[in-house]
Amino acid sequence: MKESLRVYYDEQGDFLEISSGKPLLSIAAETQPGVFVRVDELTGDVRSIGILNFKKRSKNKKDINVNLPFEVVFRK
């Protein structure tokens, strides 16, 4: 199944979300303080990751390191 990758940033709330595919019924869990992962209830696939205080976390940094419980694979 081909799915799109969506990146959303709420500047006022300083919240970044990266999601894959259409929104589905899922369960959210906080994996680190301020880092949330949504998992599809039926398949167990990770559907999105959200990061609170993204701008604050990235201030004066070139890279943001977040330990993710999943791998993103880009295929042609």
KERONU-173200 format. One line per 4 residues: number of its first residue (from 0); for each residue x, z, y of N, C-alpha, C. Coordinates in Angstrom, 1 decimal. Layout:
<nodes>
NUM = X/Z/Y/X/Z/Y/X/Z/Y  ...
</nodes>
This chain:
<nodes>
0 = 0.8/0.0/-1.2/0.0/0.0/0.0/0.9/0.0/1.2  0.6/-0.9/2.2/1.3/-1.0/3.4/0.7/-0.1/4.4  1.5/0.8/5.1/1.0/1.7/6.0/1.8/1.6/7.3  1.1/2.0/8.4/1.8/2.0/9.7/2.4/3.3/10.0
4 = 3.4/3.4/10.8/4.0/4.6/11.3/3.6/4.8/12.7  3.0/6.0/13.0/2.5/6.2/14.4/3.3/7.4/15.0  3.7/7.2/16.2/4.5/8.2/17.0/3.6/8.6/18.2  3.3/9.9/18.3/2.5/10.3/19.4/3.2/11.5/20.1
8 = 3.3/11.5/21.5/3.9/12.6/22.2/2.9/13.0/23.3  2.6/14.3/23.3/1.8/14.9/24.3/2.7/15.7/25.3  2.9/15.1/26.4/3.9/15.6/27.4/3.5/17.0/27.9  2.2/17.1/28.2/1.7/18.4/28.7/1.8/19.5/27.7
12 = 1.5/19.3/26.4/1.7/20.3/25.4/3.0/20.3/24.7  3.9/19.3/25.1/5.2/19.2/24.6/5.2/19.2/23.0  4.4/18.3/22.5/4.2/18.2/21.1/4.4/16.7/20.6  5.3/16.6/19.6/5.6/15.3/19.0/5.0/15.2/17.6
16 = 4.3/14.1/17.3/3.8/14.0/16.0/4.1/12.6/15.5  4.6/12.5/14.3/4.9/11.2/13.6/4.0/11.2/12.3  3.2/10.2/12.2/2.3/10.1/11.1/2.4/8.8/10.4  1.9/8.8/9.2/2.0/7.6/8.4/0.5/7.2/7.9
20 = 0.1/6.0/8.1/-1.2/5.6/7.6/-2.4/6.2/8.4  -3.5/6.0/7.8/-4.8/6.4/8.4/-4.9/7.9/8.2  -5.6/8.6/9.2/-5.8/10.1/9.0/-6.7/10.3/7.8  -6.2/11.2/6.9/-7.0/11.6/5.7/-7.1/13.1/5.6
24 = -8.0/13.6/4.7/-8.2/15.0/4.5/-6.8/15.5/4.1  -6.3/16.5/4.8/-5.0/17.0/4.4/-4.9/18.5/4.7  -3.8/19.1/4.2/-3.5/20.5/4.4/-2.3/20.6/5.3  -2.3/21.4/6.3/-1.1/21.6/7.2/-0.4/22.9/6.8
28 = 0.9/22.8/6.9/1.7/24.0/6.7/2.9/24.0/7.7  3.2/25.2/8.1/4.4/25.4/9.0/5.6/25.6/8.2  6.5/24.6/8.2/7.7/24.7/7.4/8.9/25.4/8.0  8.9/25.4/9.4/9.8/26.1/10.2/9.1/26.6/11.4
32 = 9.5/27.5/12.2/8.8/27.9/13.4/8.6/26.7/14.3  7.3/26.3/14.5/7.0/25.2/15.4/7.0/23.8/14.8  7.3/23.8/13.5/7.3/22.5/12.8/6.3/22.5/11.7  5.4/21.5/11.8/4.2/21.4/10.9/4.2/20.2/10.1
36 = 3.8/20.3/8.8/3.7/19.1/7.9/2.3/19.0/7.4  1.7/17.8/7.4/0.3/17.7/6.8/0.5/16.9/5.5  -0.1/17.4/4.5/0.0/16.8/3.2/-1.4/16.4/2.7  -1.5/15.2/2.1/-2.7/14.6/1.6/-3.2/15.5/0.4
40 = -4.4/16.0/0.5/-4.9/16.9/-0.5/-5.0/16.3/-1.9  -5.3/15.0/-2.0/-5.5/14.3/-3.2/-4.2/13.9/-3.9  -3.3/13.3/-3.1/-2.1/12.8/-3.7/-0.8/13.7/-3.5  -0.9/14.6/-2.6/0.3/15.4/-2.3/1.3/14.7/-1.4
44 = 1.0/13.5/-1.0/1.9/12.8/-0.1/1.9/13.4/1.3  3.1/13.4/1.9/3.2/13.9/3.3/2.7/12.8/4.2  1.7/13.2/5.1/1.1/12.3/6.0/1.6/12.3/7.4  2.1/13.5/7.8/2.6/13.6/9.2/3.5/14.9/9.4
48 = 4.3/14.8/10.4/5.1/16.0/10.8/4.8/16.2/12.3  4.7/17.4/12.7/4.5/17.7/14.2/5.5/18.7/14.6  6.0/18.6/15.8/7.0/19.5/16.3/6.6/20.0/17.7  6.4/21.3/17.8/6.0/22.0/19.0/7.3/22.1/19.9
52 = 7.1/22.2/21.2/8.3/22.4/22.1/9.4/21.3/21.9  9.0/20.1/21.7/9.9/19.0/21.3/11.0/18.8/22.5  10.5/18.7/23.7/11.4/18.5/24.8/12.4/19.7/25.0  11.9/20.9/24.8/12.7/22.1/24.9/13.8/22.0/23.8
56 = 13.4/21.7/22.6/14.3/21.6/21.5/15.4/20.5/21.7  15.0/19.4/22.4/15.9/18.3/22.5/16.7/18.3/23.9  16.5/19.3/24.7/17.1/19.3/26.0/18.6/19.4/25.8  19.3/18.5/26.5/20.8/18.3/26.5/21.3/18.1/25.1
60 = 20.6/17.4/24.3/21.0/17.1/22.9/20.8/15.6/22.7  21.7/14.9/22.0/21.5/13.5/21.6/20.7/13.4/20.4  20.8/14.3/19.5/20.1/14.3/18.2/19.3/15.6/18.0  18.2/15.4/17.3/17.4/16.6/17.0/17.4/16.7/15.4
64 = 17.8/17.8/14.9/17.9/18.0/13.5/16.8/18.9/13.1  15.9/18.4/12.2/14.8/19.2/11.6/14.9/19.0/10.1  14.9/20.0/9.4/14.9/19.9/7.9/13.5/19.5/7.5  13.4/18.3/7.0/12.1/17.8/6.5/11.9/17.9/5.0
68 = 10.7/18.2/4.6/10.4/18.2/3.2/10.1/16.9/2.6  10.4/15.8/3.3/10.1/14.5/2.8/11.1/13.5/3.3  11.1/12.3/2.7/12.0/11.2/3.1/11.2/10.1/3.6  11.6/9.4/4.7/10.9/8.2/5.2/11.7/7.0/4.7
72 = 11.0/6.1/4.1/11.6/4.9/3.6/11.0/3.7/4.3  11.8/2.8/4.9/11.4/1.6/5.6/11.6/0.4/4.6  10.6/-0.3/4.4/10.8/-1.5/3.5/10.3/-2.7/4.2  11.0/-3.8/3.9/10.6/-5.1/4.5/9.5/-5.8/3.8
</nodes>
